Amino acid sequence: MTALMPAPETAPRPSPPRIPKGLSESSASPSAPARPLPGFHGAVSDFKRRLIEATLTQAGGNRTRAARALGLQRTYLLRLIREFEIRVPPGTMPARRAEAGGPPTVAAKPAQTR
């Protein structure tokens, strides 16, 4: 013979997510300027920012090379750069090939007329 157990009472509804100490509801909105988060997530965000900044500096500001070095899609790296508000100093950008004394450009020959 099997004994039937009464159905468990329904669990209370979960409360809304708690905002970490130091953050108010107004500062948690997406329109608020980026502020470092406390704890684990803040440390991860800080690490990502510093890694992207260092890689961009090593790549001379070239975002495509930096994305390749990080193993990311270029568009995702651009999103992270905007999200973390990363600024690459203009002095780290290499000059373009024509300005850097690269191979001379060959002008098209004019058409010969008879």
C-alpha positions as CSV (number, residue, x, y, z in Angstrom):
1,M,0.0,0.0,0.0
2,T,1.3,3.5,-0.8
3,A,0.7,6.5,1.3
4,L,-0.2,9.7,-0.4
5,M,1.5,12.8,0.8
6,P,-0.4,16.1,0.9
7,A,0.6,18.5,-1.8
8,P,3.3,21.0,-0.8
9,E,2.2,24.5,-0.2
10,T,3.0,26.9,-3.0
11,A,6.2,28.8,-2.5
12,P,6.0,32.6,-2.0
13,R,6.8,34.7,-5.0
14,P,10.4,35.7,-5.4
15,S,11.2,39.3,-4.4
16,P,12.6,41.7,-7.0
17,P,16.3,41.5,-7.6
18,R,18.4,43.2,-4.9
19,I,20.7,46.1,-6.0
20,P,24.2,45.8,-4.6
21,K,25.2,48.1,-1.8
22,G,26.5,51.5,-3.0
23,L,24.2,51.5,-6.0
24,S,20.7,53.1,-6.1
25,E,18.0,52.3,-8.5
26,S,18.6,55.5,-10.4
27,S,22.3,54.7,-10.9
28,A,21.5,51.2,-12.1
29,S,19.7,52.5,-15.1
30,P,21.4,52.0,-18.5
31,S,21.4,55.8,-19.2
32,A,23.5,56.5,-16.2
33,P,27.3,56.9,-16.8
34,A,29.3,53.7,-16.3
35,R,30.6,53.3,-12.8
36,P,32.7,50.5,-11.5
37,L,30.7,47.7,-10.0
38,P,31.7,46.4,-6.6
39,G,32.9,42.8,-6.1
40,F,33.4,40.1,-8.6
41,H,31.7,41.6,-11.6
42,G,33.5,44.9,-11.0
43,A,36.8,43.1,-11.0
44,V,36.0,41.2,-14.2
45,S,34.9,44.5,-15.9
46,D,38.1,46.2,-14.8
47,F,40.2,43.3,-16.0
48,K,38.4,43.4,-19.4
49,R,39.0,47.1,-19.7
50,R,42.7,46.9,-18.9
51,L,43.2,43.9,-21.2
52,I,41.5,45.7,-24.1
53,E,43.5,48.9,-23.5
54,A,46.8,47.0,-23.3
55,T,46.0,45.0,-26.5
56,L,45.0,48.2,-28.4
57,T,48.2,49.9,-27.4
58,Q,50.3,46.9,-28.5
59,A,48.4,46.8,-31.8
60,G,49.2,50.5,-32.3
61,G,45.5,51.4,-32.1
62,N,44.5,49.0,-34.9
63,R,41.2,47.5,-33.7
64,T,41.2,44.7,-36.2
65,R,44.6,43.4,-35.1
66,A,43.6,43.9,-31.4
67,A,40.4,41.9,-32.0
68,R,42.3,39.1,-33.7
69,A,44.9,39.0,-30.9
70,L,42.1,38.7,-28.3
71,G,40.2,36.1,-30.3
72,L,37.1,38.3,-30.7
73,Q,35.0,39.4,-33.6
74,R,35.9,43.0,-34.5
75,T,32.3,44.2,-34.1
76,Y,32.2,42.7,-30.6
77,L,35.5,44.5,-29.7
78,L,34.0,47.7,-30.9
79,R,30.9,47.2,-28.7
80,L,33.2,46.6,-25.7
81,I,35.2,49.7,-26.5
82,R,32.0,51.7,-26.5
83,E,30.7,50.0,-23.4
84,F,33.8,50.6,-21.4
85,E,34.4,54.0,-23.0
86,I,37.9,53.2,-23.9
87,R,39.9,55.9,-25.6
88,V,43.0,55.1,-27.7
89,P,45.5,58.0,-27.6
90,P,45.9,59.4,-31.1
91,G,49.7,59.2,-30.8
92,T,49.6,55.4,-30.8
93,M,48.0,55.2,-34.2
94,P,50.6,54.4,-36.9
95,A,50.7,56.6,-40.0
96,R,49.0,55.3,-43.1
97,R,51.2,53.5,-45.6
98,A,51.4,56.4,-48.1
99,E,52.4,58.8,-45.3
100,A,54.9,56.4,-43.7
101,G,57.1,56.2,-46.7
102,G,55.6,53.0,-48.0
103,P,56.0,51.9,-51.5
104,P,55.3,54.8,-53.9
105,T,52.0,54.9,-55.7
106,V,52.2,54.5,-59.4
107,A,50.2,57.0,-61.4
108,A,48.2,55.7,-64.3
109,K,49.9,56.3,-67.7
110,P,48.2,58.9,-69.8
111,A,46.7,57.4,-73.0
112,Q,48.9,58.0,-76.0
113,T,47.3,59.8,-79.0
114,R,48.5,59.5,-82.6
